[in-house]
Amino acid sequence: MIETELKFGAHNYKPLPVVLTRGQGVYVWDENNTRYIDMMSAYSAVSHGHCHPRLVKTLEEQSKKLAVISRAFYSDQLGAFLKKACELTKQDKALPMNSGAEAVETALKAARKWAYTIKKIPADQAEIIVCIGNFHGRTISIVGMSSEKQYREGFGPFPPGFKLIPYGDSDALEKAITKNTAAFLVEPIQGEAGIILPPKDYLKKCETICKKNNVLLICDEIQTGLGRTGKFLACEHENVTPDGLILGKALGGGLLPVSLFLARKEVMDVFTPGDHGSTFGGNPLASAVGLAALNILFEENLISNSEKLGNYFLEKLKLFSFPQIKAVRGKGLFIGIEIDPKFYSAREVCLRLLKLGVLTKETHQTVVRLAPPLVITKEQIDDVLEKLEQVFKEGHASVLLAGIQ
Ligand SMILES: *Cc1c(COP(=O)(O)O)cnc(C)c1O
């Protein structure tokens, strides 16, 4: 199965050597029926757990009724989904897309058109400020604003109009703003960069600076949103309500690609019929699953579980004392362990964990990401803690041995 995938598939990923065949809750099984605990949850797309029964039921029922109609017609599902999303995020309007990258593109288009029609920036002069270390997806314009060499190399030329500033530095934002700045696009916690938490009050300061300068604050909460960091939105940790908000990943309940760009009325109203669209965006099936995914977060206490068990997990990890661990950081069930590359790569840690039945994935060679489904229990976290300890103990012993030899 691995051979076939490698033979017929593009090699744009480097998966761990395990072939998964089914999943339930926090667990997945391989073709030999070996069970693994999933500490990755598809980069937070599976926050509800694998094949959540209520979501599967919603998917099944709606798929038999009506699934895809395009946006050429109204449906009995889309309105309720968007209404709920707007209420929960304190935004006025939402535009449905499918993947995260598409919703980010939507945000960029909205910001630019808002800049020309409302802020009256001269044609084609709008600038959007983004942060070093950002991850917003993989389209040409999005990798064009990335600071990551590999994401860009070989894919130019890129659209102009983006400016990079250091992450976590609100003074840098203030300095970078010009009369042509349309928006500041930022992740409340940088995920792909290695679970990077900005200084306290960073987002609040950015909000104030953006307001003062009539610049839109757009938060990419595709990974940090929907309970991942212990609040519904990571913005809520600092009481920030951005002008634009991007959601994805867990919005599809781990079953479908569902994303949203949400914004204040003034921003969203720049779109008129024909300006933007998506054949599958907001289809009845995606809407039904998206609405259920939002409701389940609250009805099944997934957000408070993320907060409580995230704190517990982080506290326990901070007690680990191994020379291989450079740092442990995170918020809610969004945790990174930074490995000292002197000892081994984060991938090696992931391979050792795989052997012990724990699935996770390195980010940026040095960080092991721990972002399990939010349905995880304390007992399951204790089990993972034990296995992590085992890996680091083994690692420690072999390192010592190597030192002696
Ligand atoms: C995953 C991610 C994206 C891109 O989402 P896709 O669905 O893979 O296109 C954008 N921004 C952030 C913060 C993400 O984590």
The ligand as an SDF file (V2000), in Angstrom:
LIG
                    3D

 15 15  0  0  0  0  0  0  0  0999 V2000
   -3.7220   24.3850    7.9050 C   0  0  0  0  0  0  0  0  0  0  0  0
   -3.6740   25.8530    7.9060 C   0  0  0  0  0  0  0  0  0  0  0  0
   -4.0140   26.5920    6.7630 C   0  0  0  0  0  0  0  0  0  0  0  0
   -4.3370   25.9610    5.4350 C   0  0  0  0  0  0  0  0  0  0  0  0
   -5.4510   25.1210    5.4630 O   0  0  0  0  0  0  0  0  0  0  0  0
   -5.6700   24.0420    4.2940 P   0  0  0  0  0  0  0  0  0  0  0  0
   -7.0170   23.4710    4.5880 O   0  0  0  0  0  0  0  0  0  0  0  0
   -4.5640   23.0460    4.3870 O   0  0  0  0  0  0  0  0  0  0  0  0
   -5.6270   24.7930    3.0110 O   0  0  0  0  0  0  0  0  0  0  0  0
   -4.0020   27.9740    6.8750 C   0  0  0  0  0  0  0  0  0  0  0  0
   -3.6810   28.5830    8.0150 N   0  0  0  0  0  0  0  0  0  0  0  0
   -3.3550   27.9040    9.1340 C   0  0  0  0  0  0  0  0  0  0  0  0
   -3.0320   28.6560   10.3820 C   0  0  0  0  0  0  0  0  0  0  0  0
   -3.3240   26.5260    9.1100 C   0  0  0  0  0  0  0  0  0  0  0  0
   -2.9410   25.8440   10.2040 O   0  0  0  0  0  0  0  0  0  0  0  0
  1  2  1  0
  2  3  1  0
  2 14  2  0
  3  4  1  0
  3 10  2  0
  4  5  1  0
  5  6  1  0
  6  7  2  0
  6  8  1  0
  6  9  1  0
 10 11  1  0
 11 12  2  0
 12 13  1  0
 12 14  1  0
 14 15  1  0
M  END
$$$$
